Amino acid sequence: MDQAKPKGAGKSSFELINTQILKEMLPIQPGSVILDLACGKGLYSLFLSQLTGPTGTYTPVPGKNGKTGH
C-alpha cells in the first residue's frame, strides 16, 4: 500500500516555485550583482545568473555543508 506523501515531498523548493512570478518580484536586471549566501545545492544558480546577464555577476557561497551544486 502506497502512503501519500505530503505535497512537495522529495522536491526542492525551486521545483515548487513559479519562476516567472519570482523573476517579476526580484529587483534583478542585467548587470546586477548577486551574492547567494548558503546556496545549498545551487538549484537557483542558473536561474539567477541568467537574470544578471553577461554584464552582471552571480556568486554562490556554500553553507556549512559545503554544497554548491557545481
C-alpha positions in Angstrom: 0.0 0.0 0.0 1.4 3.4 -1.0 1.3 6.1 1.6 0.6 9.5 0.2 3.5 11.9 0.5 2.9 15.5 1.5 2.8 18.0 -1.3 6.4 18.8 -2.3 7.9 15.8 -0.5 11.2 14.9 -2.2 11.3 18.1 -4.3 13.5 21.1 -3.9 11.9 24.5 -3.2 13.0 25.6 -6.7 10.7 22.9 -8.3 7.7 24.3 -6.4 8.2 28.0 -7.3 6.7 29.7 -10.3 9.9 31.3 -11.7 8.0 33.9 -13.8 6.5 35.3 -10.6 9.8 35.1 -8.8 11.5 37.0 -11.7 8.9 39.7 -11.6 9.3 40.1 -7.8 13.1 40.3 -7.6 14.8 43.6 -8.4 17.4 41.8 -10.6 18.2 43.1 -14.0 21.1 42.7 -16.5 24.2 44.0 -14.8 23.1 43.2 -11.3 25.5 41.7 -8.7 24.1 38.8 -6.6 25.8 37.2 -3.6 23.9 33.9 -2.9 24.8 33.0 0.7 24.2 29.4 1.8 23.2 28.5 -1.8 22.8 24.8 -0.9 22.9 22.6 -4.0 22.9 25.6 -6.3 19.4 25.0 -7.7 18.9 28.7 -8.2 22.3 29.3 -9.7 21.5 29.0 -13.4 18.2 30.9 -12.9 19.8 33.8 -11.1 22.9 34.0 -13.3 20.6 34.2 -16.4 18.8 37.2 -14.8 22.1 39.1 -14.3 23.1 38.5 -17.9 26.6 38.7 -19.3 27.3 42.0 -17.7 26.3 41.0 -14.2 27.8 38.8 -11.6 26.3 35.8 -9.7 28.4 34.4 -6.8 27.2 31.3 -5.0 28.7 30.8 -1.5 28.1 27.4 0.1 26.7 26.9 3.6 28.5 24.9 6.3 27.8 21.7 4.4 29.9 22.9 1.5 27.4 22.2 -1.3 27.3 24.5 -4.3 25.8 22.2 -6.9 28.9 22.7 -9.1 
